[in-house]
Amino acid sequence: MTLDDLRVFVAVCEAENLSAVARGLSCTQSAVSQHIKRLERELGLVLLERRPRGVVPTGAGRVLYRAAADGIAGLTDAARQLDELRRGGGGTVRIITGATSVRHFMADAVASFRAKYPDVALEFQTENASRNCIDAVHSHHADLAWITVGAPIEAVEQRPVLELPWVLAVRRDDPLAARETIHPADLATIRHIQLPENSTSRRALDEHLAGHHIRLASSTSVADWDTALLLAELGLGHAIVPALPAWRRGGHDTVRLIPIPELPALTAGWATRQWKALSPLAAAFADTVVTALEENTWA
């Protein structure tokens, strides 16, 4: 069993087609088959099930695929980290998060990290849902993901950092603006500005409101929390959003953020495959963000 055998096997499992892998590797289909046969002979098990339009892993194949894919990805990460050590001080930290998270959660930390590690590249990638961010971490396309922390996920470690209580954003001339707090029952008749359907925050909000037997109707939807707040400022409706750090510091002339204490707060934080396997630079960036948020007394 060689590393090349395992690389080819992983590629076949993902493509589910021998000829497609052969084209990608610029070799013959027979050469690809030889890698698979060598693994099957050594293990004494059938790893692939042949079908009219390709192949799929058997039960044994799925076990080997998971282990081999993780191992190969881990070796790739290790090679990258060793290259960073060889070059001395440089390297790249890959962070994946929502479109507005860098501004709301990381702005101070990015400046601090850059001052301390001027030769390190920060590579920010954007996704519109925590699930997609977690998938990127799991597939080794990112070192860290800033997410809305949810249920435990296999092969990914989540680290909560801060709580985000729910608030209702309304214009200051709206009748609800005089309220000190909002109860879930008060939300039944609002002109709701809807959060993205595939987002963790939207799912959490819908579940919480369903517990109060409330289902919100909406004619307006947005892609992110900032846009929801903007539309509320323009008087186009009411936005139920997490209270982000910068928002809590005030400065909104035309909108009020009214707490909804009966809705459980969201939790934001980091996700990575394994904290102990994280590169020193990525761990330093994660810690810098946590420290910067803790130092901000915006509560």
PAMI-62178 format. One record per residue: z, x, y of N, C-alpha, C, O in turn. Coordinates in steps of 0.02 Angstrom, whole numbers, plus 50000, padded with zeros to 5 digits. Last residue first. Layout:
BEGIN
ZATOR     nzz     nxx     nyy    cazz    caxx    cayy     czz     cxx     cyy     ozz     oxx     oyy
ZATOR       Z       X       Y       Z       X       Y       Z       X       Y       Z       X       Y
...
// end
This chain:
BEGIN
ZATOR     nzz     nxx     nyy    cazz    caxx    cayy     czz     cxx     cyy     ozz     oxx     oyy
ZATOR   51304   48972   52286   51332   48909   52261   51365   48870   52317   51391   48815   52306
ZATOR   51259   49092   52324   51222   49034   52352   51252   48968   52328   51228   48915   52347
ZATOR   51284   49239   52329   51334   49185   52333   51302   49125   52365   51316   49107   52423
ZATOR   51214   49355   52231   51195   49305   52280   51246   49248   52279   51249   49211   52230
ZATOR   51258   49427   52124   51279   49449   52190   51261   49400   52245   51289   49403   52300
ZATOR   51194   49368   52016   51266   49363   52021   51291   49382   52090   51341   49354   52114
ZATOR   51062   49407   52042   51080   49336   52045   51155   49327   52051   51178   49283   52088
ZATOR   51073   49545   52022   51052   49519   52088   51071   49446   52095   51092   49424   52148
ZATOR   51109   49550   51886   51154   49575   51938   51137   49547   52006   51181   49527   52043
ZATOR   50993   49498   51826   51058   49465   51817   51106   49486   51872   51140   49444   51901
ZATOR   50897   49594   51865   50890   49524   51885   50957   49488   51881   50976   49451   51926
ZATOR   50948   49707   51800   50942   49707   51873   50935   49635   51900   50964   49619   51951
ZATOR   50935   49674   51666   51002   49681   51694   51000   49679   51771   51046   49652   51802
ZATOR   50794   49677   51655   50831   49615   51641   50901   49618   51672   50923   49569   51702
ZATOR   50771   49813   51685   50746   49761   51729   50783   49696   51719   50802   49663   51767
ZATOR   50836   49875   51577   50859   49888   51645   50834   49835   51693   50870   49813   51738
ZATOR   50758   49830   51472   50828   49810   51475   50856   49821   51545   50896   49780   51569
ZATOR   50639   49896   51505   50640   49823   51505   50712   49798   51508   50726   49749   51544
ZATOR   50683   50030   51491   50658   50006   51555   50660   49930   51559   50680   49901   51610
ZATOR   50719   50039   51354   50769   50050   51407   50747   50023   51475   50788   49997   51513
ZATOR   50648   49904   51257   50643   49971   51287   50696   49979   51341   50716   49929   51372
ZATOR   50739   49817   51131   50706   49816   51196   50703   49887   51225   50750   49926   51217
ZATOR   50813   49807   51020   50750   49842   51013   50711   49846   51079   50657   49874   51082
ZATOR   50921   49731   51054   50935   49800   51034   50871   49841   51027   50873   49902   51030
ZATOR   50863   49607   51078   50890   49645   51134   50900   49719   51115   50888   49763   51155
ZATOR   50714   49553   51013   50778   49581   50995   50804   49623   51054   50769   49669   51076
ZATOR   50623   49469   51090   50626   49468   51017   50694   49494   50992   50728   49459   50955
ZATOR   50692   49372   51226   50655   49430   51199   50661   49427   51124   50700   49388   51097
ZATOR   50729   49283   51373   50714   49281   51301   50676   49344   51283   50633   49367   51321
ZATOR   50848   49240   51501   50799   49284   51470   50788   49267   51397   50832   49240   51363
ZATOR   50868   49084   51594   50887   49150   51569   50830   49187   51537   50772   49168   51543
ZATOR   50944   48929   51642   50889   48977   51645   50913   49045   51621   50972   49061   51628
ZATOR   50987   48768   51598   51008   48838   51595   50946   48882   51596   50900   48872   51556
ZATOR   51017   48615   51688   50974   48659   51649   51005   48729   51648   51044   48747   51692
ZATOR   51161   48506   51679   51120   48557   51712   51073   48591   51662   51088   48596   51602
ZATOR   51164   48332   51641   51183   48401   51624   51134   48452   51654   51074   48441   51654
ZATOR   51194   48211   51762   51142   48241   51720   51161   48313   51705   51174   48352   51751
ZATOR   51295   48174   51848   51298   48148   51779   51243   48175   51734   51245   48164   51674
ZATOR   51266   48227   51975   51315   48261   51932   51317   48236   51860   51340   48273   51816
ZATOR   51150   48258   52069   51153   48205   52018   51201   48231   51964   51178   48255   51912
ZATOR   51151   48297   52245   51170   48311   52176   51168   48248   52132   51183   48192   52155
ZATOR   51011   48299   52348   51072   48262   52334   51091   48272   52260   51050   48257   52216
ZATOR   50938   48378   52473   50945   48386   52400   51013   48357   52381   51065   48386   52395
ZATOR   50829   48318   52599   50897   48328   52574   50894   48334   52498   50855   48301   52465
ZATOR   50708   48375   52719   50725   48350   52653   50798   48364   52637   50826   48414   52659
ZATOR   50678   48436   52840   50653   48368   52828   50673   48338   52761   50657   48280   52747
ZATOR   50731   48563   52844   50740   48518   52901   50724   48446   52885   50753   48400   52915
ZATOR   50812   48669   52743   50763   48615   52739   50776   48565   52796   50827   48531   52796
ZATOR   50912   48762   52739   50853   48778   52778   50799   48726   52775   50744   48737   52801
ZATOR   51000   48809   52587   50984   48764   52643   50920   48785   52678   50878   48821   52650
ZATOR   51033   48874   52475   51055   48906   52538   51035   48865   52599   51050   48884   52656
ZATOR   50974   48806   52375   51044   48792   52387   51070   48823   52452   51120   48802   52480
ZATOR   50847   48861   52371   50854   48794   52398   50927   48779   52415   50941   48744   52464
ZATOR   50868   48982   52307   50849   48982   52378   50859   48914   52410   50877   48908   52468
ZATOR   50905   48935   52172   50949   48974   52215   50931   48971   52290   50975   48958   52331
ZATOR   50865   48760   52140   50851   48831   52135   50893   48871   52186   50913   48843   52237
ZATOR   50911   48627   52056   50927   48658   52120   50920   48733   52114   50963   48766   52085
ZATOR   50780   48541   51972   50838   48586   51969   50849   48618   52037   50801   48634   52072
ZATOR   50733   48375   52030   50718   48445   52016   50783   48485   52006   50836   48464   52030
ZATOR   50651   48235   52064   50712   48255   52027   50698   48326   52001   50657   48335   51956
ZATOR   50585   48175   52213   50579   48225   52161   50648   48239   52130   50696   48252   52166
ZATOR   50501   48035   52278   50566   48067   52265   50558   48115   52207   50527   48098   52156
ZATOR   50361   48031   52394   50401   48006   52338   50467   48044   52334   50486   48079   52381
ZATOR   50301   48078   52505   50258   48047   52454   50296   48023   52393   50266   47997   52346
ZATOR   50358   48147   52609   50371   48076   52604   50329   48040   52552   50321   47979   52555
ZATOR   50350   48281   52615   50296   48245   52649   50305   48169   52645   50266   48131   52673
ZATOR   50456   48317   52535   50461   48330   52607   50408   48290   52646   50421   48269   52702
ZATOR   50399   48285   52411   50456   48246   52435   50465   48256   52510   50480   48207   52545
ZATOR   50302   48383   52406   50280   48314   52410   50337   48268   52433   50326   48219   52469
ZATOR   50387   48496   52396   50342   48488   52453   50320   48415   52461   50320   48389   52517
ZATOR   50449   48477   52272   50489   48477   52333   50445   48465   52395   50465   48428   52440
ZATOR   50336   48488   52189   50375   48426   52189   50417   48421   52252   50420   48368   52283
ZATOR   50302   48620   52213   50257   48567   52235   50292   48500   52237   50280   48459   52281
ZATOR   50412   48685   52152   50398   48693   52224   50354   48638   52251   50366   48611   52305
ZATOR   50399   48653   52016   50455   48625   52055   50442   48631   52130   50460   48585   52168
ZATOR   50229   48614   51964   50287   48656   51969   50338   48624   52016   50323   48576   52050
ZATOR   50127   48522   51956   50126   48576   51907   50188   48619   51910   50200   48658   51864
ZATOR   50153   48342   51965   50144   48408   51993   50146   48460   51938   50164   48446   51881
ZATOR   50108   48170   51996   50133   48223   51953   50115   48291   51983   50067   48296   52022
ZATOR   50128   48000   52034   50116   48067   52060   50145   48118   52012   50202   48110   51989
ZATOR   50169   47882   51990   50097   47885   52005   50079   47954   52032   50021   47966   52050
ZATOR   50289   47832   51868   50265   47879   51918   50191   47874   51927   50153   47862   51880
ZATOR   50444   47768   51808   50372   47759   51817   50349   47806   51873   50386   47817   51921
ZATOR   50571   47819   51697   50543   47820   51764   50467   47809   51762   50432   47836   51720
ZATOR   50691   47737   51610   50624   47766   51601   50589   47762   51668   50577   47707   51694
ZATOR   50854   47735   51555   50810   47735   51614   50745   47770   51596   50745   47825   51569
ZATOR   50967   47742   51474   50921   47685   51467   50876   47678   51529   50863   47623   51552
ZATOR   51032   47858   51474   51058   47808   51521   51013   47746   51523   51019   47703   51567
ZATOR   50957   47928   51387   51026   47915   51368   51060   47865   51414   51109   47834   51395
ZATOR   50845   47945   51464   50841   47897   51409   50911   47880   51384   50923   47824   51362
ZATOR   50888   48048   51546   50881   47981   51575   50876   47927   51520   50900   47871   51529
ZATOR   50886   48154   51454   50948   48135   51487   50944   48063   51514   50991   48024   51506
ZATOR   50750   48157   51418   50801   48144   51367   50866   48121   51400   50898   48074   51376
ZATOR   50688   48187   51541   50672   48124   51506   50726   48106   51455   50745   48048   51448
ZATOR   50744   48315   51563   50757   48260   51609   50744   48193   51575   50785   48147   51581
ZATOR   50690   48388   51455   50762   48381   51462   50780   48322   51507   50825   48283   51491
ZATOR   50553   48380   51484   50579   48351   51422   50654   48340   51427   50680   48288   51405
ZATOR   50550   48448   51607   50529   48377   51603   50557   48345   51540   50582   48288   51543
ZATOR   50592   48575   51569   50632   48537   51617   50614   48463   51614   50658   48420   51618
ZATOR   50490   48617   51484   50557   48606   51456   50599   48564   51503   50638   48522   51481
ZATOR   50329   48537   51505   50382   48583   51526   50449   48566   51494   50462   48508   51478
ZATOR   50223   48454   51486   50239   48500   51432   50295   48548   51449   50307   48596   51412
ZATOR   50214   48380   51606   50231   48345   51544   50253   48393   51489   50296   48377   51449
ZATOR   50289   48429   51759   50237   48439   51708   50259   48413   51640   50316   48423   51619
ZATOR   50372   48289   51845   50366   48360   51827   50313   48368   51772   50295   48318   51740
ZATOR   50328   48164   51964   50339   48183   51894   50328   48258   51883   50279   48286   51908
ZATOR   50410   48078   52080   50361   48132   52075   50374   48168   52010   50426   48200   52001
ZATOR   50443   47905   52093   50456   47968   52058   50396   48016   52062   50340   47996   52048
ZATOR   50520   47811   52191   50449   47830   52186   50447   47901   52158   50449   47950   52195
ZATOR   50656   47728   52105   50629   47777   52150   50553   47785   52140   50526   47767   52088
ZATOR   50726   47641   52023   50675   47612   52067   50644   47663   52115   50608   47644   52161
ZATOR   50819   47715   51949   50774   47669   51914   50716   47645   51957   50662   47631   51931
ZATOR   50914   47792   52006   50847   47821   51999   50796   47772   51972   50736   47786   51973
ZATOR   51038   47740   52002   51004   47738   52067   50931   47761   52062   50892   47750   52108
ZATOR   51084   47771   51875   51060   47702   51887   51022   47696   51953   50979   47653   51961
ZATOR   51129   47904   51894   51066   47890   51858   51039   47820   51870   50979   47811   51875
ZATOR   51185   47926   52064   51199   47908   51994   51133   47893   51959   51085   47871   51991
ZATOR   51204   48052   52183   51160   48001   52155   51181   47989   52083   51193   48036   52045
ZATOR   51308   48086   52326   51285   48098   52257   51241   48040   52236   51240   47987   52266
ZATOR   51303   48047   52458   51330   48113   52442   51312   48134   52371   51302   48193   52358
ZATOR   51168   47964   52545   51214   47969   52488   51239   48040   52479   51202   48088   52490
ZATOR   51072   47960   52641   51141   47955   52664   51192   47963   52607   51252   47969   52620
ZATOR   50951   47957   52577   50972   48020   52606   51045   48019   52630   51075   48072   52638
ZATOR   50905   47835   52538   50949   47870   52491   50978   47934   52521   51025   47963   52494
ZATOR   50818   47798   52643   50883   47764   52636   50931   47801   52589   50992   47798   52600
ZATOR   50745   47941   52725   50745   47894   52668   50814   47862   52663   50864   47895   52677
ZATOR   50742   48039   52818   50739   47971   52844   50736   47919   52787   50725   47860   52801
ZATOR   50741   48155   52745   50803   48139   52780   50802   48069   52811   50854   48042   52828
ZATOR   50666   48136   52582   50662   48147   52654   50726   48124   52689   50759   48078   52665
ZATOR   50744   48205   52435   50719   48147   52474   50712   48168   52547   50747   48213   52570
ZATOR   50776   48260   52277   50748   48281   52341   50717   48220   52376   50671   48189   52350
ZATOR   50915   48263   52179   50861   48219   52201   50838   48242   52270   50879   48243   52317
ZATOR   50956   48390   52058   50963   48358   52123   50905   48311   52135   50852   48318   52104
ZATOR   51043   48470   51924   50990   48426   51948   51007   48396   52016   51064   48380   52031
ZATOR   51092   48643   51919   51107   48571   51920   51049   48531   51948   51010   48556   51989
ZATOR   51072   48774   51824   51033   48742   51877   51047   48667   51877   51017   48631   51838
ZATOR   51160   48923   51782   51152   48850   51775   51115   48823   51837   51125   48846   51893
ZATOR   51103   49082   51716   51133   49039   51767   51116   48966   51754   51067   48949   51721
ZATOR   51080   49146   51589   51099   49184   51648   51131   49140   51700   51184   49158   51727
ZATOR   51070   49160   51409   51080   49120   51470   51103   49163   51528   51142   49210   51519
ZATOR   50956   49231   51309   51017   49251   51344   51025   49210   51408   50989   49222   51456
ZATOR   50886   49220   51147   50890   49194   51214   50957   49213   51245   51009   49213   51211
ZATOR   50779   49300   51033   50848   49295   51059   50846   49272   51131   50810   49300   51173
ZATOR   50678   49250   50900   50682   49261   50973   50754   49252   50994   50787   49204   50976
ZATOR   50675   49213   50768   50646   49278   50786   50643   49290   50861   50609   49336   50883
ZATOR   50682   49040   50798   50681   49094   50750   50645   49155   50778   50592   49150   50808
ZATOR   50779   48979   50929   50711   48987   50903   50711   49048   50857   50736   49101   50876
ZATOR   50897   48856   50985   50882   48921   50954   50812   48921   50924   50789   48871   50896
ZATOR   50849   48755   51129   50874   48762   51061   50857   48831   51033   50808   48861   51054
ZATOR   50836   48841   51286   50840   48780   51246   50871   48793   51178   50914   48837   51170
ZATOR   50819   48894   51452   50849   48906   51387   50857   48840   51350   50880   48791   51377
ZATOR   50677   48919   51533   50730   48869   51530   50758   48872   51459   50724   48853   51411
ZATOR   50647   49097   51553   50634   49030   51527   50690   48982   51545   50743   49002   51569
ZATOR   50563   49243   51559   50613   49205   51596   50599   49132   51582   50545   49107   51598
ZATOR   50539   49362   51434   50518   49298   51460   50576   49266   51498   50632   49263   51473
ZATOR   50486   49529   51400   50537   49482   51421   50505   49417   51444   50449   49418   51471
ZATOR   50370   49589   51351   50435   49615   51331   50490   49564   51343   50536   49556   51302
ZATOR   50225   49511   51280   50270   49521   51336   50336   49549   51309   50355   49535   51253
ZATOR   50159   49505   51163   50117   49509   51223   50160   49517   51286   50133   49530   51340
ZATOR   50226   49485   51043   50228   49552   51074   50179   49559   51132   50160   49615   51149
ZATOR   50241   49359   50999   50180   49393   50978   50173   49462   51010   50120   49493   51004
ZATOR   50359   49322   51064   50359   49326   50991   50298   49365   50965   50303   49400   50915
ZATOR   50316   49317   51196   50366   49367   51176   50363   49377   51100   50364   49433   51076
ZATOR   50229   49208   51187   50203   49274   51209   50251   49330   51190   50229   49384   51170
ZATOR   50316   49107   51150   50263   49127   51103   50235   49195   51122   50220   49236   51078
ZATOR   50391   49097   51267   50423   49120   51206   50372   49143   51155   50382   49193   51121
ZATOR   50293   49044   51352   50323   49109   51367   50355   49138   51305   50348   49198   51292
ZATOR   50270   48921   51291   50216   48970   51293   50242   49040   51308   50217   49089   51282
ZATOR   50396   48863   51314   50373   48872   51245   50317   48924   51242   50316   48967   51198
ZATOR   50401   48850   51453   50445   48899   51420   50421   48914   51348   50427   48970   51325
ZATOR   50244   48839   51537   50296   48808   51496   50336   48863   51461   50309   48915   51443
ZATOR   50142   48904   51602   50168   48842   51633   50220   48807   51590   50239   48750   51605
ZATOR   50143   49080   51639   50132   49024   51593   50164   48962   51624   50208   48968   51667
ZATOR   50092   49239   51694   50113   49171   51711   50096   49122   51656   50040   49123   51630
ZATOR   50155   49406   51701   50108   49357   51674   50136   49287   51687   50197   49278   51689
ZATOR   50174   49559   51780   50196   49490   51777   50139   49446   51751   50083   49449   51776
ZATOR   50223   49716   51756   50165   49674   51740   50189   49602   51731   50220   49586   51680
ZATOR   50269   49855   51842   50292   49788   51823   50231   49743   51815   50193   49733   51862
ZATOR   50277   50026   51805   50234   49969   51822   50267   49904   51798   50289   49900   51741
ZATOR   50374   50154   51874   50367   50104   51821   50325   50046   51846   50336   50019   51901
ZATOR   50401   50240   51976   50342   50254   51936   50330   50203   51880   50282   50209   51843
ZATOR   50521   50203   52037   50459   50196   52075   50396   50206   52033   50342   50183   52053
ZATOR   50657   50141   52006   50606   50165   51958   50537   50160   51991   50498   50116   51972
ZATOR   50729   50104   52119   50760   50148   52069   50710   50179   52022   50718   50236   52001
ZATOR   50641   50021   52189   50672   50077   52224   50702   50128   52174   50700   50188   52187
ZATOR   50612   49926   52091   50559   49970   52115   50588   50031   52151   50562   50087   52144
ZATOR   50736   49861   52081   50709   49898   52023   50656   49947   52046   50654   50005   52023
ZATOR   50745   49802   52208   50796   49850   52185   50769   49893   52128   50779   49954   52128
ZATOR   50632   49716   52206   50639   49768   52257   50689   49822   52235   50676   49882   52245
ZATOR   50666   49635   52097   50604   49675   52095   50608   49732   52146   50590   49788   52131
ZATOR   50783   49573   52143   50787   49620   52087   50725   49664   52083   50730   49723   52067
ZATOR   50738   49488   52243   50784   49542   52260   50785   49595   52205   50788   49655   52219
ZATOR   50654   49402   52161   50629   49439   52219   50673   49498   52237   50648   49554   52245
ZATOR   50688   49321   52052   50681   49394   52041   50663   49434   52104   50658   49495   52099
ZATOR   50692   49183   52070   50744   49215   52031   50743   49292   52033   50793   49323   52017
ZATOR   50587   49139   52154   50652   49105   52155   50708   49144   52121   50766   49138   52142
ZATOR   50476   49223   52131   50502   49213   52199   50573   49186   52198   50615   49208   52237
ZATOR   50463   49211   51992   50474   49277   52022   50504   49269   52091   50552   49303   52109
ZATOR   50437   49074   51970   50502   49103   51951   50515   49170   51982   50573   49186   51998
ZATOR   50320   49006   51987   50361   49017   52047   50427   49054   52032   50468   49063   52077
ZATOR   50258   48999   51861   50220   49020   51920   50264   49039   51979   50246   49083   52018
ZATOR   50363   49069   51729   50328   49016   51765   50300   49041   51831   50316   49095   51854
ZATOR   50330   49224   51638   50373   49172   51667   50330   49119   51701   50269   49123   51701
ZATOR   50344   49384   51569   50307   49322   51572   50354   49266   51594   50411   49262   51571
ZATOR   50330   49556   51595   50372   49497   51603   50327   49436   51606   50278   49435   51643
ZATOR   50331   49717   51541   50290   49657   51542   50335   49596   51542   50374   49584   51495
ZATOR   50340   49873   51609   50381   49818   51586   50341   49754   51595   50318   49739   51650
ZATOR   50280   50036   51574   50265   49968   51596   50317   49920   51568   50336   49926   51509
ZATOR   50294   50206   51637   50292   50155   51586   50279   50087   51616   50269   50081   51677
ZATOR   50384   50357   51683   50337   50302   51694   50342   50251   51638   50388   50252   51598
ZATOR   50476   50451   51634   50492   50410   51692   50446   50351   51703   50467   50300   51730
ZATOR   50366   50532   51536   50424   50544   51577   50431   50499   51637   50395   50507   51686
ZATOR   50273   50534   51438   50248   50541   51506   50305   50550   51556   50294   50572   51612
ZATOR   50355   50515   51327   50316   50576   51332   50293   50588   51404   50293   50645   51428
ZATOR   50405   50387   51352   50451   50444   51352   50414   50510   51360   50437   50555   51395
ZATOR   50287   50315   51338   50322   50314   51403   50370   50373   51407   50376   50405   51459
ZATOR   50261   50338   51204   50214   50364   51254   50246   50366   51323   50234   50412   51362
ZATOR   50365   50268   51150   50364   50341   51141   50316   50373   51190   50328   50428   51215
ZATOR   50327   50138   51185   50389   50166   51213   50390   50242   51206   50414   50277   51251
ZATOR   50210   50127   51108   50206   50121   51181   50268   50152   51214   50263   50188   51263
ZATOR   50261   50140   50980   50213   50189   51003   50207   50188   51079   50201   50240   51111
ZATOR   50340   50024   50975   50372   50090   50972   50325   50144   50997   50347   50189   51033
ZATOR   50241   49925   50980   50290   49930   51034   50322   49999   51035   50331   50029   51088
ZATOR   50180   49954   50857   50141   49958   50919   50187   49965   50979   50175   50004   51025
ZATOR   50285   49927   50771   50259   49995   50775   50218   50005   50838   50221   50058   50870
ZATOR   50295   49788   50792   50350   49831   50809   50329   49904   50815   50352   49939   50860
ZATOR   50173   49746   50739   50186   49736   50811   50244   49781   50834   50242   49808   50890
ZATOR   50196   49782   50606   50141   49813   50644   50152   49806   50719   50142   49853   50757
ZATOR   50306   49698   50575   50311   49770   50569   50258   49806   50610   50272   49855   50644
ZATOR   50256   49569   50594   50314   49592   50633   50317   49669   50633   50330   49700   50684
ZATOR   50154   49571   50499   50138   49559   50569   50194   49583   50614   50182   49615   50666
ZATOR   50227   49591   50380   50179   49642   50402   50163   49633   50476   50158   49683   50513
ZATOR   50306   49475   50371   50338   49541   50373   50290   49594   50401   50309   49635   50442
ZATOR   50208   49374   50371   50261   49374   50422   50292   49443   50429   50303   49468   50484
ZATOR   50130   49413   50258   50100   49411   50326   50155   49414   50379   50149   49452   50427
ZATOR   50216   49399   50150   50193   49466   50169   50165   49466   50240   50176   49513   50277
ZATOR   50231   49259   50153   50290   49302   50157   50269   49372   50180   50300   49401   50224
ZATOR   50099   49218   50137   50133   49202   50200   50195   49245   50209   50211   49267   50265
ZATOR   50073   49262   50007   50037   49290   50063   50071   49277   50130   50071   49321   50173
ZATOR   50152   49178   49932   50168   49249   49934   50134   49283   49993   50163   49328   50024
ZATOR   50080   49059   49960   50151   49065   49977   50173   49138   49981   50208   49157   50028
ZATOR   49921   49122   50023   49962   49085   49975   50035   49089   49999   50049   49118   50051
ZATOR   49819   49109   50169   49870   49144   50130   49905   49096   50082   49918   49038   50098
ZATOR   49647   49062   50152   49712   49050   50181   49764   49087   50139   49754   49095   50079
ZATOR   49472   49084   50192   49531   49097   50151   49593   49077   50189   49594   49075   50250
ZATOR   49317   48992   50197   49360   49048   50216   49417   49057   50167   49411   49041   50108
ZATOR   49257   48875   50155   49242   48901   50223   49288   48957   50245   49298   48969   50304
ZATOR   49301   48852   50023   49229   48853   50039   49214   48884   50107   49161   48916   50115
ZATOR   49433   48975   49990   49409   48908   50003   49336   48910   50024   49311   48964   50041
ZATOR   49552   49072   49905   49483   49066   49928   49464   48992   49935   49477   48952   49890
ZATOR   49706   49125   49955   49672   49071   49919   49602   49062   49948   49594   49048   50007
ZATOR   49789   49279   49938   49743   49236   49975   49713   49184   49929   49697   49198   49871
ZATOR   49875   49343   49850   49895   49337   49920   49851   49290   49960   49873   49263   50010
ZATOR   49944   49348   49692   49885   49326   49731   49907   49312   49802   49954   49273   49813
ZATOR   50034   49493   49636   50032   49423   49660   49966   49409   49696   49936   49454   49726
ZATOR   50063   49626   49617   50058   49582   49559   50057   49508   49576   50078   49466   49537
ZATOR   50065   49723   49712   50119   49674   49713   50119   49629   49652   50169   49596   49637
ZATOR   49951   49797   49680   50016   49831   49686   50073   49782   49682   50125   49797   49653
ZATOR   49850   49700   49681   49864   49738   49619   49934   49769   49623   49971   49767   49574
ZATOR   49856   49657   49814   49871   49609   49760   49886   49645   49695   49930   49624   49658
ZATOR   49818   49774   49883   49884   49744   49894   49903   49698   49836   49960   49699   49813
ZATOR   49688   49786   49835   49736   49840   49823   49807   49814   49833   49852   49831   49794
ZATOR   49627   49671   49882   49636   49679   49810   49687   49733   49794   49725   49727   49746
ZATOR   49624   49699   50019   49663   49642   49994   49678   49650   49920   49734   49639   49897
ZATOR   49539   49809   50024   49607   49815   50051   49651   49760   50022   49708   49772   50003
ZATOR   49423   49752   49970   49457   49806   49933   49529   49815   49958   49574   49828   49919
ZATOR   49381   49663   50069   49406   49636   50006   49445   49689   49966   49494   49673   49933
ZATOR   49333   49755   50163   49391   49713   50179   49422   49687   50115   49484   49688   50108
ZATOR   49224   49803   50093   49278   49849   50111   49341   49811   50129   49396   49832   50111
ZATOR   49145   49688   50084   49171   49718   50022   49229   49765   50038   49278   49768   50000
ZATOR   49105   49670   50213   49153   49622   50186   49183   49649   50122   49241   49634   50107
ZATOR   49102   49829   50302   49074   49778   50258   49128   49730   50235   49187   49745   50235
ZATOR   49143   49852   50477   49137   49875   50408   49108   49819   50366   49091   49766   50393
ZATOR   49193   49826   50606   49130   49863   50597   49125   49893   50527   49107   49952   50519
ZATOR   49296   49743   50626   49314   49812   50608   49252   49856   50598   49259   49915   50584
ZATOR   49232   49623   50652   49277   49650   50702   49294   49723   50690   49306   49761   50737
ZATOR   49164   49604   50531   49126   49614   50593   49170   49646   50647   49149   49691   50683
ZATOR   49274   49585   50446   49228   49640   50435   49188   49655   50498   49178   49714   50516
ZATOR   49326   49467   50498   49365   49528   50503   49320   49589   50493   49328   49639   50528
ZATOR   49222   49381   50462   49239   49388   50533   49279   49452   50544   49269   49487   50594
ZATOR   49225   49389   50323   49167   49416   50359   49181   49426   50433   49157   49473   50463
ZATOR   49347   49326   50292   49336   49397   50276   49280   49427   50317   49285   49483   50342
ZATOR   49454   49222   50378   49383   49232   50362   49372   49307   50351   49384   49347   50396
ZATOR   49568   49197   50448   49553   49154   50390   49480   49160   50369   49449   49113   50346
ZATOR   49622   49268   50552   49554   49244   50560   49534   49193   50506   49490   49151   50517
ZATOR   49750   49293   50501   49743   49262   50566   49673   49234   50578   49666   49182   50610
ZATOR   49727   49352   50377   49769   49292   50381   49759   49256   50447   49760   49194   50449
ZATOR   49651   49463   50419   49619   49411   50377   49660   49346   50380   49632   49292   50385
ZATOR   49747   49538   50489   49687   49514   50524   49653   49457   50485   49630   49409   50515
ZATOR   49836   49567   50385   49859   49526   50441   49798   49497   50478   49799   49438   50496
ZATOR   49750   49649   50306   49777   49586   50279   49800   49540   50335   49786   49480   50333
ZATOR   49729   49757   50392   49672   49715   50372   49697   49647   50346   49669   49595   50363
ZATOR   49860   49806   50399   49826   49785   50460   49767   49738   50443   49758   49687   50476
ZATOR   49883   49839   50264   49922   49786   50296   49889   49761   50360   49889   49701   50373
ZATOR   49792   49943   50244   49790   49883   50201   49824   49825   50236   49799   49769   50238
ZATOR   49839   50034   50340   49773   50003   50349   49766   49941   50307   49738   49890   50329
ZATOR   49959   50071   50281   49961   50034   50344   49894   50000   50358   49892   49945   50385
ZATOR   49948   50040   50101   49943   50081   50162   49948   50037   50224   49943   49976   50220
ZATOR   50000   50043   49941   50000   50000   50000   50000   50045   50062   50047   50083   50074
// end
